[in-house]
Amino acid sequence: MSAAPADPSIPASSSASSVPPVPPGGATGEARQGLRAPQPVRTTPGNLPVLAEVVRSGFVEGHHRGSLVVLAADGSVEWALGDVETPVFPRSSNKPMQAAGVLRAGLDLAGERLALAAASHSGETFHLDLVRKMLDEHGLSAGLLRCPPDLPLDPVEAETYLAAGGARDRVTMNCSGKHAAMLAVCVQRGWPLESYLDPGHPLQRLIHTVVEEAAGERVAAVGTDGCGAPLMALTLTGLARAFRSFVVAAPGSAERRVADAMRTHPEYVAGTRRPDTWLMREVPGVLSKMGAEAVQAVALPDGRAFAFKIDDGGVRALGPVLARTLTRLGLDAPVVSRIGHAPLMGGSTEVGEIRATF
């Protein structure tokens, strides 16, 4: 999908007050006519299939239910488990679309900076240094960030940071790269800074459009993510379509630029101890992004894609389900086994595992 540097429907002089409100069900316009409207037909959790089980000493002591959809290379649904047509909040799996919105608004980001704009970073030193540099480059201070103060996401980094006398800070919050990019484009366009997270702000309206176009469906609901940014609900099928659209997008388009930056600089998307980084670094062409509450979206370079959610939000099941799905799609790289290894310990001895069931 080709994209202009800026959305022509939002003039450079626009302010939040000059942009008409988003009508219920999502943005309108010729580019979004015909988008399907997700139907709220929630399957009860007890009816969802078990995607992973917890096995200790040969005894199954727990289950993680959820839903999973796999798209063929042409974008059609190849197979699915559970309820993939009821909207969910993708959480940080929406970040590639948010980064594409920043590009469409006119910000010239590339390389590590663009990867960081789509990141849930671990709070490693190289992440924090680049966030501060991005702010400095646009005359911004960290105090303008509207993400909440937090510790580094990676426990190892958090321990090191605290030992050095660090305290919760907006820059160390895992979404700070995204927020720095949002502020930077607002400076460039002359848009209000203090309200950059309001759903009616020109930038957020543009991101709303990008999400709908990528997913091929209307946004079902708009909420607020943990970082304070607007959060658009999609079906898992729509989320998988969105990721597929990024890897098959035309070279030079906003979507393709985001995908290429993430795949070229995966350490900036997550961190050195994170599965998204491992997968994109070791399997060329894969695009991968997890979200809170156990959401995962992946696209392969041949156009196949998948998305899943563990219904109870149990992130411990993410690795096994991700690895099993990749295996079923024919990926046998060593990193897949590494991602799928989720041992249970009895003292210092491995006595069980969390394993996928499909």
C-alpha atoms as a printed R data frame, in Angstrom:
    type eleno elety resid chain resno       x       y      z
1   ATOM     1    CA   MET     A     1   0.000   0.000  0.000
2   ATOM     2    CA   SER     A     2   1.638   3.205 -1.140
3   ATOM     3    CA   ALA     A     3   1.459   6.203  1.161
4   ATOM     4    CA   ALA     A     4   2.183   9.888  0.694
5   ATOM     5    CA   PRO     A     5   4.528  11.596  3.160
6   ATOM     6    CA   ALA     A     6   1.558  13.322  4.775
7   ATOM     7    CA   ASP     A     7  -2.176  12.761  4.836
8   ATOM     8    CA   PRO     A     8  -3.623  15.216  2.309
9   ATOM     9    CA   SER     A     9  -6.858  15.339  4.287
10  ATOM    10    CA   ILE     A    10  -5.039  17.053  7.163
11  ATOM    11    CA   PRO     A    11  -3.530  20.392  6.096
12  ATOM    12    CA   ALA     A    12  -0.241  21.494  7.596
13  ATOM    13    CA   SER     A    13  -2.011  24.274  9.458
14  ATOM    14    CA   SER     A    14  -4.584  21.980 11.050
15  ATOM    15    CA   SER     A    15  -5.085  21.962 14.785
16  ATOM    16    CA   ALA     A    16  -6.977  19.502 16.908
17  ATOM    17    CA   SER     A    17  -9.937  21.859 17.079
18  ATOM    18    CA   SER     A    18 -10.156  22.187 13.283
19  ATOM    19    CA   VAL     A    19 -10.447  18.478 12.616
20  ATOM    20    CA   PRO     A    20 -14.000  17.074 12.659
21  ATOM    21    CA   PRO     A    21 -14.639  14.411 15.289
22  ATOM    22    CA   VAL     A    22 -14.303  10.755 14.394
23  ATOM    23    CA   PRO     A    23 -17.812   9.326 13.993
24  ATOM    24    CA   PRO     A    24 -18.812   6.139 15.817
25  ATOM    25    CA   GLY     A    25 -17.326   3.069 14.217
26  ATOM    26    CA   GLY     A    26 -14.224   4.783 12.899
27  ATOM    27    CA   ALA     A    27 -13.046   7.332 10.379
28  ATOM    28    CA   THR     A    28 -14.898   7.825  7.131
29  ATOM    29    CA   GLY     A    29 -13.785   8.674  3.619
30  ATOM    30    CA   GLU     A    30 -13.457   7.140  0.211
31  ATOM    31    CA   ALA     A    31 -10.307   5.192  1.187
32  ATOM    32    CA   ARG     A    32 -12.239   3.398  3.942
33  ATOM    33    CA   GLN     A    33 -15.587   2.732  2.254
34  ATOM    34    CA   GLY     A    34 -16.491  -0.918  2.256
35  ATOM    35    CA   LEU     A    35 -14.494  -1.805  5.365
36  ATOM    36    CA   ARG     A    36 -16.143  -4.576  7.302
37  ATOM    37    CA   ALA     A    37 -17.577  -3.790 10.715
38  ATOM    38    CA   PRO     A    38 -16.574  -6.396 13.347
39  ATOM    39    CA   GLN     A    39 -19.512  -8.008 15.104
40  ATOM    40    CA   PRO     A    40 -19.434  -8.303 18.920
41  ATOM    41    CA   VAL     A    41 -20.223 -12.019 19.232
42  ATOM    42    CA   ARG     A    42 -17.898 -12.900 22.067
43  ATOM    43    CA   THR     A    43 -17.399 -16.593 22.657
44  ATOM    44    CA   THR     A    44 -17.403 -17.444 26.361
45  ATOM    45    CA   PRO     A    45 -13.887 -18.216 27.638
46  ATOM    46    CA   GLY     A    46 -14.865 -21.771 28.527
47  ATOM    47    CA   ASN     A    47 -15.670 -22.461 24.889
48  ATOM    48    CA   LEU     A    48 -12.322 -21.240 23.584
49  ATOM    49    CA   PRO     A    49  -9.809 -23.973 22.764
50  ATOM    50    CA   VAL     A    50  -6.837 -24.713 24.968
51  ATOM    51    CA   LEU     A    51  -3.761 -23.342 23.185
52  ATOM    52    CA   ALA     A    52  -1.259 -24.266 25.891
53  ATOM    53    CA   GLU     A    53  -1.148 -26.480 28.960
54  ATOM    54    CA   VAL     A    54   0.940 -26.373 32.101
55  ATOM    55    CA   VAL     A    55   2.506 -29.758 32.851
56  ATOM    56    CA   ARG     A    56   4.327 -30.433 36.136
57  ATOM    57    CA   SER     A    57   5.808 -33.848 36.894
58  ATOM    58    CA   GLY     A    58   3.695 -35.344 34.116
59  ATOM    59    CA   PHE     A    59   0.480 -33.887 35.558
60  ATOM    60    CA   VAL     A    60  -1.499 -31.206 33.722
61  ATOM    61    CA   GLU     A    61  -2.115 -28.541 36.355
62  ATOM    62    CA   GLY     A    62  -3.411 -25.699 34.217
63  ATOM    63    CA   HIS     A    63  -4.531 -24.473 30.817
64  ATOM    64    CA   HIS     A    64  -4.357 -21.317 28.742
65  ATOM    65    CA   ARG     A    65  -7.263 -20.865 26.343
66  ATOM    66    CA   GLY     A    66  -7.215 -18.487 23.428
67  ATOM    67    CA   SER     A    67  -7.746 -17.783 19.757
68  ATOM    68    CA   LEU     A    68  -5.413 -17.919 16.760
69  ATOM    69    CA   VAL     A    69  -5.779 -17.100 13.071
70  ATOM    70    CA   VAL     A    70  -3.360 -17.933 10.246
71  ATOM    71    CA   LEU     A    71  -3.537 -16.213  6.863
72  ATOM    72    CA   ALA     A    72  -2.319 -17.727  3.611
73  ATOM    73    CA   ALA     A    73   0.080 -15.808  1.383
74  ATOM    74    CA   ASP     A    74  -2.855 -14.304 -0.526
75  ATOM    75    CA   GLY     A    75  -4.398 -12.953  2.686
76  ATOM    76    CA   SER     A    76  -7.219 -15.470  2.986
77  ATOM    77    CA   VAL     A    77  -7.807 -17.321  6.254
78  ATOM    78    CA   GLU     A    78  -5.951 -20.636  6.056
79  ATOM    79    CA   TRP     A    79  -6.968 -21.938  9.458
80  ATOM    80    CA   ALA     A    80  -8.116 -20.646 12.803
81  ATOM    81    CA   LEU     A    81  -8.739 -21.744 16.365
82  ATOM    82    CA   GLY     A    82 -11.245 -20.146 18.690
83  ATOM    83    CA   ASP     A    83 -12.968 -16.823 18.149
84  ATOM    84    CA   VAL     A    84 -11.002 -14.679 15.702
85  ATOM    85    CA   GLU     A    85 -13.840 -12.348 14.662
86  ATOM    86    CA   THR     A    86 -14.618 -10.696 17.989
87  ATOM    87    CA   PRO     A    87 -12.567  -7.502 18.467
88  ATOM    88    CA   VAL     A    88  -9.734  -7.416 20.970
89  ATOM    89    CA   PHE     A    89  -7.321  -4.692 21.998
90  ATOM    90    CA   PRO     A    90  -4.024  -5.531 20.225
91  ATOM    91    CA   ARG     A    91  -2.178  -3.347 22.733
92  ATOM    92    CA   SER     A    92   1.419  -2.806 21.567
93  ATOM    93    CA   SER     A    93   0.903  -4.991 18.515
94  ATOM    94    CA   ASN     A    94  -0.689  -1.816 17.103
95  ATOM    95    CA   LYS     A    95   2.624   0.058 17.287
96  ATOM    96    CA   PRO     A    96   3.746  -0.562 13.698
97  ATOM    97    CA   MET     A    97   0.537   1.139 12.521
98  ATOM    98    CA   GLN     A    98   1.127   4.043 14.894
99  ATOM    99    CA   ALA     A    99   4.653   4.452 13.537
100 ATOM   100    CA   ALA     A   100   3.318   4.396  9.977
101 ATOM   101    CA   GLY     A   101   0.908   7.159 10.948
102 ATOM   102    CA   VAL     A   102   3.813   9.275 12.154
103 ATOM   103    CA   LEU     A   103   5.522   8.795  8.785
104 ATOM   104    CA   ARG     A   104   2.367   9.635  6.862
105 ATOM   105    CA   ALA     A   105   2.096  12.812  8.893
106 ATOM   106    CA   GLY     A   106   5.459  13.822  7.438
107 ATOM   107    CA   LEU     A   107   8.181  12.910  9.947
108 ATOM   108    CA   ASP     A   108  11.306  11.665  8.182
109 ATOM   109    CA   LEU     A   109  12.339   8.811 10.465
110 ATOM   110    CA   ALA     A   110  14.507   5.899  9.394
111 ATOM   111    CA   GLY     A   111  16.765   3.172 10.735
112 ATOM   112    CA   GLU     A   112  17.023   2.743 14.481
113 ATOM   113    CA   ARG     A   113  14.835   5.777 15.154
114 ATOM   114    CA   LEU     A   114  11.950   4.353 13.168
115 ATOM   115    CA   ALA     A   115  12.329   0.938 14.804
116 ATOM   116    CA   LEU     A   116  12.252   2.626 18.211
117 ATOM   117    CA   ALA     A   117   9.072   4.488 17.226
118 ATOM   118    CA   ALA     A   118   7.398   1.057 16.879
119 ATOM   119    CA   ALA     A   119   8.989  -0.397 20.000
120 ATOM   120    CA   SER     A   120   8.152  -1.761 23.398
121 ATOM   121    CA   HIS     A   121  11.777  -1.381 24.357
122 ATOM   122    CA   SER     A   122  13.494  -3.125 27.245
123 ATOM   123    CA   GLY     A   123  15.024   0.032 28.680
124 ATOM   124    CA   GLU     A   124  18.583  -0.873 27.775
125 ATOM   125    CA   THR     A   125  21.122   1.943 27.631
126 ATOM   126    CA   PHE     A   126  21.059   2.164 23.846
127 ATOM   127    CA   HIS     A   127  17.267   2.508 23.900
128 ATOM   128    CA   LEU     A   128  17.284   5.309 26.453
129 ATOM   129    CA   ASP     A   129  20.129   7.166 24.759
130 ATOM   130    CA   LEU     A   130  18.289   7.193 21.437
131 ATOM   131    CA   VAL     A   131  14.992   8.338 22.971
132 ATOM   132    CA   ARG     A   132  16.796  11.289 24.541
133 ATOM   133    CA   LYS     A   133  18.558  12.028 21.256
134 ATOM   134    CA   MET     A   134  15.253  11.984 19.341
135 ATOM   135    CA   LEU     A   135  13.797  14.471 21.797
136 ATOM   136    CA   ASP     A   136  16.868  16.723 21.620
137 ATOM   137    CA   GLU     A   137  16.862  16.699 17.824
138 ATOM   138    CA   HIS     A   138  13.422  18.292 17.821
139 ATOM   139    CA   GLY     A   139  13.932  20.704 20.708
140 ATOM   140    CA   LEU     A   140  11.802  18.655 23.063
141 ATOM   141    CA   SER     A   141  12.220  17.869 26.744
142 ATOM   142    CA   ALA     A   142  11.396  14.579 28.431
143 ATOM   143    CA   GLY     A   143   8.818  16.434 30.496
144 ATOM   144    CA   LEU     A   144   6.605  16.709 27.416
145 ATOM   145    CA   LEU     A   145   6.225  12.935 27.186
146 ATOM   146    CA   ARG     A   146   2.763  11.847 28.303
147 ATOM   147    CA   CYS     A   147   3.639   8.206 28.905
148 ATOM   148    CA   PRO     A   148   3.763   7.407 32.634
149 ATOM   149    CA   PRO     A   149   7.037   7.162 34.560
150 ATOM   150    CA   ASP     A   150   8.185   3.568 34.798
151 ATOM   151    CA   LEU     A   151  11.189   1.315 35.299
152 ATOM   152    CA   PRO     A   152  12.855  -0.512 32.397
153 ATOM   153    CA   LEU     A   153  10.678  -3.344 31.116
154 ATOM   154    CA   ASP     A   154  13.479  -5.918 31.203
155 ATOM   155    CA   PRO     A   155  13.982  -7.151 34.806
156 ATOM   156    CA   VAL     A   156  17.762  -7.329 34.366
157 ATOM   157    CA   GLU     A   157  17.845  -3.745 33.131
158 ATOM   158    CA   ALA     A   158  15.509  -2.615 35.903
159 ATOM   159    CA   GLU     A   159  17.756  -4.157 38.560
160 ATOM   160    CA   THR     A   160  20.849  -2.503 37.090
161 ATOM   161    CA   TYR     A   161  19.045   0.818 36.745
162 ATOM   162    CA   LEU     A   162  17.840   0.799 40.353
163 ATOM   163    CA   ALA     A   163  21.258  -0.242 41.642
164 ATOM   164    CA   ALA     A   164  22.706   2.834 39.941
165 ATOM   165    CA   GLY     A   165  20.217   5.069 41.752
166 ATOM   166    CA   GLY     A   166  17.630   5.319 38.993
167 ATOM   167    CA   ALA     A   167  13.964   6.052 39.631
168 ATOM   168    CA   ARG     A   168  10.799   5.668 37.594
169 ATOM   169    CA   ASP     A   169  11.032   7.968 34.597
170 ATOM   170    CA   ARG     A   170   9.086   8.688 31.416
171 ATOM   171    CA   VAL     A   171  12.094   7.971 29.200
172 ATOM   172    CA   THR     A   172  12.596   4.516 30.719
173 ATOM   173    CA   MET     A   173   8.949   3.593 30.072
174 ATOM   174    CA   ASN     A   174   8.861   1.026 27.251
175 ATOM   175    CA   CYS     A   175   6.664   3.175 24.964
176 ATOM   176    CA   SER     A   176   8.844   6.297 25.159
177 ATOM   177    CA   GLY     A   177  10.213   5.891 21.624
178 ATOM   178    CA   LYS     A   178   6.692   5.973 20.194
179 ATOM   179    CA   HIS     A   179   5.828   9.033 22.255
180 ATOM   180    CA   ALA     A   180   9.030  10.829 21.244
181 ATOM   181    CA   ALA     A   181   8.188  10.244 17.573
182 ATOM   182    CA   MET     A   182   4.622  11.481 18.077
183 ATOM   183    CA   LEU     A   183   5.854  14.667 19.714
184 ATOM   184    CA   ALA     A   184   8.461  15.191 16.992
185 ATOM   185    CA   VAL     A   185   5.916  15.108 14.173
186 ATOM   186    CA   CYS     A   186   3.657  17.463 16.119
187 ATOM   187    CA   VAL     A   187   6.522  19.960 16.295
188 ATOM   188    CA   GLN     A   188   7.086  19.591 12.560
189 ATOM   189    CA   ARG     A   189   3.405  20.048 11.688
190 ATOM   190    CA   GLY     A   190   2.708  22.779 14.208
191 ATOM   191    CA   TRP     A   191   0.162  20.626 15.994
192 ATOM   192    CA   PRO     A   192  -0.585  20.970 19.727
193 ATOM   193    CA   LEU     A   193   1.901  19.144 21.930
194 ATOM   194    CA   GLU     A   194  -0.015  18.998 25.183
195 ATOM   195    CA   SER     A   195  -2.967  17.168 23.604
196 ATOM   196    CA   TYR     A   196  -1.075  14.811 21.279
197 ATOM   197    CA   LEU     A   197  -2.741  11.756 22.868
198 ATOM   198    CA   ASP     A   198  -6.318  13.010 22.527
199 ATOM   199    CA   PRO     A   199  -8.316  10.839 20.075
200 ATOM   200    CA   GLY     A   200  -9.423  14.003 18.242
201 ATOM   201    CA   HIS     A   201  -5.874  15.276 17.722
202 ATOM   202    CA   PRO     A   202  -4.869  15.390 14.020
203 ATOM   203    CA   LEU     A   203  -2.143  12.803 14.547
204 ATOM   204    CA   GLN     A   204  -4.398  10.330 16.333
205 ATOM   205    CA   ARG     A   205  -7.106  10.734 13.677
206 ATOM   206    CA   LEU     A   206  -4.531   9.910 11.024
207 ATOM   207    CA   ILE     A   207  -3.328   6.860 12.978
208 ATOM   208    CA   HIS     A   208  -6.957   5.729 13.268
209 ATOM   209    CA   THR     A   209  -7.172   5.833  9.464
210 ATOM   210    CA   VAL     A   210  -3.909   3.908  9.057
211 ATOM   211    CA   VAL     A   211  -5.121   1.173 11.420
212 ATOM   212    CA   GLU     A   212  -8.394   0.750  9.538
213 ATOM   213    CA   GLU     A   213  -6.714   0.677  6.140
214 ATOM   214    CA   ALA     A   214  -4.100  -1.848  7.230
215 ATOM   215    CA   ALA     A   215  -6.608  -4.141  8.954
216 ATOM   216    CA   GLY     A   216  -9.237  -3.886  6.226
217 ATOM   217    CA   GLU     A   217 -11.960  -3.313  8.797
218 ATOM   218    CA   ARG     A   218 -13.411  -0.566 10.910
219 ATOM   219    CA   VAL     A   219 -11.996   0.035 14.358
220 ATOM   220    CA   ALA     A   220 -14.525  -1.566 16.697
221 ATOM   221    CA   ALA     A   221 -13.750   0.538 19.763
222 ATOM   222    CA   VAL     A   222 -11.267   3.128 20.962
223 ATOM   223    CA   GLY     A   223  -9.806   2.839 24.438
224 ATOM   224    CA   THR     A   224  -6.714   4.055 26.247
225 ATOM   225    CA   ASP     A   225  -3.547   1.984 26.336
226 ATOM   226    CA   GLY     A   226  -1.317   1.653 29.376
227 ATOM   227    CA   CYS     A   227   0.951   4.392 28.041
228 ATOM   228    CA   GLY     A   228  -1.981   6.793 27.637
229 ATOM   229    CA   ALA     A   229  -2.231   6.633 23.835
230 ATOM   230    CA   PRO     A   230  -5.487   5.857 22.011
231 ATOM   231    CA   LEU     A   231  -5.960   2.125 21.505
232 ATOM   232    CA   MET     A   232  -7.946   0.742 18.571
233 ATOM   233    CA   ALA     A   233  -9.745  -2.598 18.839
234 ATOM   234    CA   LEU     A   234  -9.515  -5.046 15.921
235 ATOM   235    CA   THR     A   235 -10.384  -8.648 15.272
236 ATOM   236    CA   LEU     A   236  -7.450 -11.055 15.314
237 ATOM   237    CA   THR     A   237  -8.090 -11.577 11.607
238 ATOM   238    CA   GLY     A   238  -7.808  -7.834 11.059
239 ATOM   239    CA   LEU     A   239  -4.611  -7.679 13.099
240 ATOM   240    CA   ALA     A   240  -3.052 -10.454 11.028
241 ATOM   241    CA   ARG     A   241  -4.141  -8.653  7.849
242 ATOM   242    CA   ALA     A   242  -2.503  -5.477  9.103
243 ATOM   243    CA   PHE     A   243   0.843  -7.186  9.670
244 ATOM   244    CA   ARG     A   244   0.630  -8.872  6.289
245 ATOM   245    CA   SER     A   245  -0.050  -5.503  4.646
246 ATOM   246    CA   PHE     A   246   3.211  -4.147  6.036
247 ATOM   247    CA   VAL     A   247   5.448  -6.880  4.605
248 ATOM   248    CA   VAL     A   248   3.774  -6.855  1.175
249 ATOM   249    CA   ALA     A   249   3.544  -3.050  0.952
250 ATOM   250    CA   ALA     A   250   5.284  -1.226 -1.879
251 ATOM   251    CA   PRO     A   251   8.927  -0.292 -1.221
252 ATOM   252    CA   GLY     A   252   9.125   3.271  0.031
253 ATOM   253    CA   SER     A   253   5.598   3.312  1.450
254 ATOM   254    CA   ALA     A   254   5.169   4.233  5.096
255 ATOM   255    CA   GLU     A   255   4.137   0.687  5.945
256 ATOM   256    CA   ARG     A   256   7.086  -0.931  4.213
257 ATOM   257    CA   ARG     A   257   9.516   1.557  5.738
258 ATOM   258    CA   VAL     A   258   8.284   0.628  9.213
259 ATOM   259    CA   ALA     A   259   8.511  -3.098  8.491
260 ATOM   260    CA   ASP     A   260  12.005  -2.754  7.033
261 ATOM   261    CA   ALA     A   261  13.255  -0.678  9.975
262 ATOM   262    CA   MET     A   262  11.886  -3.163 12.500
263 ATOM   263    CA   ARG     A   263  13.408  -6.132 10.678
264 ATOM   264    CA   THR     A   264  16.763  -4.426 10.163
265 ATOM   265    CA   HIS     A   265  17.055  -3.144 13.739
266 ATOM   266    CA   PRO     A   266  15.108  -5.681 15.829
267 ATOM   267    CA   GLU     A   267  17.088  -4.943 18.978
268 ATOM   268    CA   TYR     A   268  15.427  -1.506 19.047
269 ATOM   269    CA   VAL     A   269  11.924  -2.996 18.726
270 ATOM   270    CA   ALA     A   270  12.259  -5.070 21.905
271 ATOM   271    CA   GLY     A   271  15.663  -5.873 23.431
272 ATOM   272    CA   THR     A   272  18.555  -8.281 23.553
273 ATOM   273    CA   ARG     A   273  16.675 -10.732 25.812
274 ATOM   274    CA   ARG     A   274  13.306 -10.610 24.028
275 ATOM   275    CA   PRO     A   275  11.681 -13.105 21.608
276 ATOM   276    CA   ASP     A   276  10.577 -10.476 19.065
277 ATOM   277    CA   THR     A   277  14.200  -9.429 18.659
278 ATOM   278    CA   TRP     A   278  15.497 -13.001 18.477
279 ATOM   279    CA   LEU     A   279  12.959 -13.984 15.833
280 ATOM   280    CA   MET     A   280  13.468 -10.978 13.556
281 ATOM   281    CA   ARG     A   281  17.242 -11.177 13.903
282 ATOM   282    CA   GLU     A   282  17.556 -14.891 13.175
283 ATOM   283    CA   VAL     A   283  14.803 -15.424 10.577
284 ATOM   284    CA   PRO     A   284  15.276 -12.820  7.815
285 ATOM   285    CA   GLY     A   285  12.139 -11.068  6.657
286 ATOM   286    CA   VAL     A   286   9.899 -11.927  9.615
287 ATOM   287    CA   LEU     A   287   7.965  -9.071 11.251
288 ATOM   288    CA   SER     A   288   6.970  -9.727 14.870
289 ATOM   289    CA   LYS     A   289   5.431  -7.655 17.658
290 ATOM   290    CA   MET     A   290   3.880  -8.741 20.909
291 ATOM   291    CA   GLY     A   291   1.361  -6.776 22.919
292 ATOM   292    CA   ALA     A   292   0.285  -6.719 26.538
293 ATOM   293    CA   GLU     A   293  -2.382  -9.163 27.718
294 ATOM   294    CA   ALA     A   294  -0.702 -11.904 25.672
295 ATOM   295    CA   VAL     A   295  -1.266 -10.699 22.118
296 ATOM   296    CA   GLN     A   296   1.144 -11.593 19.313
297 ATOM   297    CA   ALA     A   297   1.167 -10.716 15.608
298 ATOM   298    CA   VAL     A   298   3.658 -12.010 13.026
299 ATOM   299    CA   ALA     A   299   4.046 -11.729  9.258
300 ATOM   300    CA   LEU     A   300   6.369 -13.842  7.128
301 ATOM   301    CA   PRO     A   301   8.171 -12.469  4.070
302 ATOM   302    CA   ASP     A   302   6.050 -14.584  1.701
303 ATOM   303    CA   GLY     A   303   2.860 -12.834  2.844
304 ATOM   304    CA   ARG     A   304   1.618 -15.411  5.340
305 ATOM   305    CA   ALA     A   305   0.679 -13.948  8.697
306 ATOM   306    CA   PHE     A   306  -0.909 -14.865 11.999
307 ATOM   307    CA   ALA     A   307  -2.182 -13.320 15.190
308 ATOM   308    CA   PHE     A   308  -3.274 -14.804 18.486
309 ATOM   309    CA   LYS     A   309  -4.348 -13.864 21.973
310 ATOM   310    CA   ILE     A   310  -4.161 -15.880 25.162
311 ATOM   311    CA   ASP     A   311  -7.543 -15.178 26.699
312 ATOM   312    CA   ASP     A   312  -6.413 -14.850 30.309
313 ATOM   313    CA   GLY     A   313  -3.520 -12.551 29.383
314 ATOM   314    CA   GLY     A   314  -0.984 -15.143 30.530
315 ATOM   315    CA   VAL     A   315   2.239 -14.106 28.804
316 ATOM   316    CA   ARG     A   316   3.970 -17.301 29.918
317 ATOM   317    CA   ALA     A   317   2.043 -19.101 27.161
318 ATOM   318    CA   LEU     A   318   3.159 -16.709 24.413
319 ATOM   319    CA   GLY     A   319   6.455 -18.428 23.629
320 ATOM   320    CA   PRO     A   320   5.103 -21.971 23.304
321 ATOM   321    CA   VAL     A   321   2.132 -20.863 21.179
322 ATOM   322    CA   LEU     A   322   4.313 -18.648 18.990
323 ATOM   323    CA   ALA     A   323   6.845 -21.424 18.458
324 ATOM   324    CA   ARG     A   324   4.214 -24.054 17.659
325 ATOM   325    CA   THR     A   325   2.551 -21.776 15.100
326 ATOM   326    CA   LEU     A   326   5.882 -21.061 13.418
327 ATOM   327    CA   THR     A   327   6.640 -24.784 13.332
328 ATOM   328    CA   ARG     A   328   3.284 -25.536 11.727
329 ATOM   329    CA   LEU     A   329   4.117 -22.937  9.096
330 ATOM   330    CA   GLY     A   330   7.361 -24.740  8.299
331 ATOM   331    CA   LEU     A   331   9.940 -22.660 10.179
332 ATOM   332    CA   ASP     A   332  12.503 -24.917 11.815
333 ATOM   333    CA   ALA     A   333  15.200 -22.394 12.760
334 ATOM   334    CA   PRO     A   334  16.929 -22.969 16.131
335 ATOM   335    CA   VAL     A   335  15.411 -19.748 17.450
336 ATOM   336    CA   VAL     A   336  11.946 -21.304 17.249
337 ATOM   337    CA   SER     A   337  12.885 -23.970 19.792
338 ATOM   338    CA   ARG     A   338  14.501 -21.313 21.965
339 ATOM   339    CA   ILE     A   339  11.335 -19.210 21.963
340 ATOM   340    CA   GLY     A   340   9.147 -22.228 22.700
341 ATOM   341    CA   HIS     A   341  11.161 -23.497 25.676
342 ATOM   342    CA   ALA     A   342   9.155 -22.670 28.815
343 ATOM   343    CA   PRO     A   343  10.340 -24.939 31.645
344 ATOM   344    CA   LEU     A   344   8.735 -25.392 35.051
345 ATOM   345    CA   MET     A   345  11.109 -25.798 37.949
346 ATOM   346    CA   GLY     A   346  10.997 -27.941 41.060
347 ATOM   347    CA   GLY     A   347  13.707 -26.386 43.177
348 ATOM   348    CA   SER     A   348  16.698 -26.229 40.845
349 ATOM   349    CA   THR     A   349  15.456 -29.103 38.670
350 ATOM   350    CA   GLU     A   350  13.358 -28.825 35.534
351 ATOM   351    CA   VAL     A   351  10.228 -30.889 36.236
352 ATOM   352    CA   GLY     A   352   7.791 -29.778 33.579
353 ATOM   353    CA   GLU     A   353   6.922 -27.275 30.903
354 ATOM   354    CA   ILE     A   354   4.317 -25.031 29.388
355 ATOM   355    CA   ARG     A   355   3.583 -26.519 25.977
356 ATOM   356    CA   ALA     A   356   1.316 -25.790 23.050
357 ATOM   357    CA   THR     A   357  -1.531 -28.228 22.468
358 ATOM   358    CA   PHE     A   358  -2.298 -27.852 18.750
